[in-house]
Amino acid sequence: MPKVFHPVANAADIAPGELKYVEAGGKAICLANVNGEFYALNNACTHERAPLADGTLEGTRLQCPVHGGVFDVVSGEPLRYPATWPVKTYSVRIEDGIILVGIRT
């Protein structure tokens, strides 16, 4: 399956420590800016599908806004209960200040 990169946001519009909801290739995505490095993961918490973009980001730790589960934005791995399943992550690249998210087709 080839990966298609979709433009989703201007990098300058997402400050370090911020999260942003975007869509790419029909997927709901949570973008995270960790000290100028961007990460993309599925926007739905694996515990009860809460929107992760409404959560909080400390370093690479994203806390779900509903029940407090925590995920690593780099790997998608759960770091704190009640999150027990990883969240899907996506490739990110920046071209001319535009964030692109890679989605397999």
N, C-alpha and C positions, 0 to 999 in steps of 0.2 A: 504494500500500500504506500503510495507516495505521500509525502508531507507537503501541504500547501501552507505558506505563510500569509496570514491575513493582517492588514494594518488595523490597529485597534485604538491607538491613542497617541498623542504627542508626549514624548518623554518629559518635556518641561512642565507639563500640566499635573504631574504626580510627584509631589515632594517626597524626600526620604521619610520613611516611617508611615507612609500613607498606603491605603488600599483603594482600589477602584474596580467597579463592576464594568465589564465590557462583554461583547459577544464576538465570537470568531467561528466561522464555519458552522453556524447553527448551535454552538456550544455556549453556555453561560460560564464566563471566566472571571476569576478574581485575580487582578494584577496586584503585586506587592513590590514596593520600592524599598530595598534594603541597602541603604547607603549608596544609592546610585546604580545598584544592580537590580534588574527587574526579573521577577519570577511570575509564572502564570500557573494557576491551578483551577480545578473545577470549583465553581462557586458554591456548591452544595456540600455542607458538612455531612460526613458519612454516618453520623449518629442519627440525626432527625431532619436532614436536608435544609437546615437553616442557612441563610445567605452569608457566606464567609466574608464577603466584601463589607458587610456591616460590622465585622468584628474589630479587634484591635491587634496591632502589630508591634512587637518588641523584638528588635533584632530580627532573627529568622523565625521567631515563634508567633504564629497567628492563632489568636484565641477566638473561638466561636462565640457569637453574641448571645446565644440562647442558653446553653448548658455549661459553657466554660471549657469544653474540650479544646485541646491545643494541638496544632499541626506544625511540622517543620515545612516552611514554604519551599525549601530547596528540594527535598526528597518527597514531600507529601506524607511522610510517616507521622502517625499519631504519637503525641508526646505526653498527653494527660487524658485520663478517663473523664467523661464517658466515651471519648473517641477511641475506638479500638481498631478501625480499618483505615488504611491510608487513603488519601484523596489523590485523584489523578493529577499529574503535573504535565505541563506542556513546554515545548521549546520556545525560547524567546530570543529575538535578535532586534537590534536597533539599526535602522538605516535612515540617514539624513534626519535624525531626531524623531523618527516615527517608530513606535513599538510595534513589532510584528509577532504574532503568536502562530506557531506551527501546529496544524491539525492534520492528522492522517485521514485520507479520503478513502 
